Amino acid sequence: MSGVDFEDQLCEGALVLHGLDDAISGVSDCGRLIYSYEKVLKIFEDRDRMSPEEAEEWVGHNIMGVQPNGEGFIILYLRDEWFGS
């Protein structure tokens, strides 16, 4: 995972989003992976050639929709993304 192995720090049931290693920001103290929302979107825009709007919709439905499974994962929103510039 992104050149750093977090697997020994993950709790049982934590979700690993395959293909999104470059969006991993770290691991929480409770053993869940932390993904950067901005980087997740950028991966889908670049890799899958989605528009920003398509990526946001796809992530909202297909990524955020699986979060309640198991221990889930954490999405990191940058302050500017959440509160505006």
VEXKOL-439380 format. One record per residue (C-alpha): x, y, z. Coordinates in Angstrom, 1 decimal. Layout:
BEGIN
- u  v  w
- X  Y  Z
...
end
This chain:
BEGIN
- u  v  w
- 0.0  0.0  0.0
- 1.7  3.2  -1.2
- 5.1  1.9  -0.3
- 4.1  1.7  3.4
- 2.6  -1.5  4.9
- -0.3  -0.7  7.2
- -1.8  -4.2  7.2
- -0.4  -5.1  10.6
- -2.1  -2.0  12.1
- -5.6  -2.6  10.6
- -8.4  -3.9  12.8
- -10.2  -7.0  11.8
- -12.9  -6.1  9.3
- -11.3  -2.9  8.1
- -12.0  -2.3  4.4
- -9.2  -1.9  2.0
- -10.3  -0.2  -1.3
- -8.3  -1.9  -4.0
- -6.8  0.3  -6.7
- -6.9  3.3  -4.4
- -3.6  2.9  -2.6
- -2.4  6.3  -3.8
- -5.3  7.9  -1.9
- -4.3  6.4  1.5
- -3.4  9.2  3.9
- -2.7  6.9  6.9
- -4.3  4.6  9.4
- -6.4  5.7  12.4
- -5.7  4.7  16.0
- -8.8  2.4  15.8
- -7.2  0.5  12.9
- -9.1  1.9  9.9
- -7.5  3.2  6.7
- -7.8  6.9  6.0
- -8.4  7.9  2.4
- -8.1  11.4  1.0
- -11.4  12.2  -0.7
- -9.6  14.6  -3.1
- -7.1  11.9  -4.1
- -9.9  9.3  -4.5
- -11.7  11.6  -6.9
- -8.5  12.4  -8.8
- -7.7  8.7  -9.3
- -11.1  8.1  -11.0
- -10.8  11.2  -13.1
- -7.3  10.2  -14.3
- -7.5  6.4  -14.4
- -11.0  6.1  -15.6
- -11.2  9.4  -17.5
- -14.3  10.6  -15.6
- -15.3  14.2  -15.4
- -15.1  15.7  -11.9
- -18.9  15.4  -11.6
- -18.9  11.7  -12.8
- -16.2  10.8  -10.3
- -18.0  12.5  -7.4
- -21.2  10.7  -8.3
- -19.5  7.3  -8.8
- -17.5  7.6  -5.5
- -20.6  8.7  -3.6
- -22.6  5.7  -4.8
- -19.9  3.0  -5.1
- -17.3  3.9  -2.5
- -19.3  5.6  0.2
- -22.0  3.0  -0.2
- -19.8  0.2  1.1
- -18.4  2.1  4.1
- -20.9  0.6  6.6
- -19.6  -2.9  5.8
- -17.3  -4.3  8.4
- -15.2  -1.8  10.3
- -15.2  0.4  7.2
- -12.7  3.2  6.4
- -12.3  6.9  7.0
- -12.6  9.6  4.4
- -10.5  12.7  5.0
- -11.9  15.9  3.7
- -9.6  18.8  3.5
- -10.8  21.9  5.3
- -11.3  23.8  2.0
- -13.4  20.9  0.6
- -15.7  20.9  3.6
- -15.9  24.6  4.5
- -15.1  26.2  1.2
- -12.1  28.4  0.4
end
